[in-house]
């Protein structure tokens, strides 16, 4: 039997290796051919069957969409005086390396529709003319290899439109908007302001942003790789819709006057803060709402954050004796008392174990109900007020708007606090009769007196007069229908009591020459800012005029004035502001005699 030699074994291994190599080669070649087939098929699919997608992708790469910003609506006062406005301007920019990439370019002639050829030098001259700049300066700016430069800043929309119509390569525009407040701090706490990024942060600017902001438009066109507009490509423009103008009920002249008056009063008595609210009695329209420290929307950072808002609607305070007018209206309406009812008032009065005294020392006095309110006697007020049930006391306070937001379009409105009667303790059920154990904003207090001045019909306060479309169409805001809280007869008896406060009782320093005036003082302990106890006092006076047919209500509030609280009078400020309001609105002087009800019997 023959045996294999070493040479035979080597030949056998070589033959096997060659076979395996041939197999690998065939497999590799097959894979390459398969890959080529796949690629070829994909190319055929894309180039032969999917040309639309390719074309769309190319168009998307060439398409430029620029924003056409809407102009934010104005805020104006009742007479149309501008309190806030936006100025839209444009910066003209250039990409120098694209603007000088070619000696000529083509553009569509907007007049003839033809495609014109324009030289680079002609384009530079046209750009300089449109911007009213020297040609040499423009040429210097647009020449070079940089990516970006400003040609001109802050041009008007008309100039920007001229520039963009030139269709120059590498020339672009960017919109800017500047919000300005021509009246500065006048009504600043009402108008509000915008942040540096245009975000509305306060006031009407914030609450009515949806009316003011409008809707941006867009400009869509195509540019080649060199930045040149493709003249034959379609262009789509979506025009911007400008914001609406918000017309307020505020009279900016009276607003300025009131701000100066309350600022002087706060300084005079080193008070923490103060405000004045002026309301039109027959409509509920707010004519002025002034804070002693008011933000200038042009520079809000200059004012402490705590002083930028309207405390007239954000600060809930105990009103004190101005609330006795609610007790008077309720007891008269319920037939429990009349202005001349006799009440024997002791030096102090105890009920349910709770003792009540007055701010002045007196013996037992024979007082009319008008005299009790006139000299602001807590004792007599409780004696008459307890004739109402707890639920009745609550209902009248609620019906006069206490404990519920007015809905005024300003941020941070405080609804105040009016607890349910079943939660009142043995003292609170009586203190609410004279404005303690209950809190409300100055605006809510003013609206109580608007109700009495308007023959018992309460309106919601109105701050916006109308909205005006960009085309000038004005849409009036319907005021509230009004709710009768007490009858006209009851309201008239309360007005007689309020006038007697001025003519025969503790507010004889209230006087507006030529006009009959009525009103009520208020003094209350001020709750500490941290809510822990009391610190200082809140002093106020609220009145109406002319009493034969009240047209306006004015409330003056000062928080924590320094000095003898019973020696601090808001009368001079009230007299000044009410006089200005009546005269500036041409309210005829009174021709009838004042009412002076007897205070004692």
Protein Blocks (a to p, Z undefined) as FASTA:
>chain_A
ZZddfklmmmmmmmmmmmmmmmmmmmmmmmmmmmmmmmmmmmmmmmmmmmmmmmmmmmmm
mpccddddddddddddfkopafbdcdddddddddfklmmmpfbdcdddfknopacdddfk
lmmmmmmmmnopafklmmmmmgcjbfbdcfbghiafklmmmmmmnopghiacdddddddd
fklmnoklmnopcdfkopafbhjllmmmmmmnopaddddddddfkopacfkbccdddddd
dddddddfbdfklmmmmmmmmmmmmmmnopabdcdddddfknopafbdcdfbdcdfklmm
lpcfklmmcfklmpccdebjmlmmmmmmmmmmnopacfklccdddfbdceehiacddfbd
cddddddfklmmmnopaklmmmmmmmpcfklmmmmmmmnogaiaehiacehiaebjaddf
klpcfklmmmmmnopaiacdfklmmmmmmmmmnnopacdddfbfbdcdfkopacddddde
biafbdfklmmmmmmmmmmmmmmmmmlmgccehiacdddddddddddfklnacedjdddd
dddddfklcfbdcddddehiadjfklccfklmmmmmmmmmmmmnopacdfbdcddddfbZ
Z
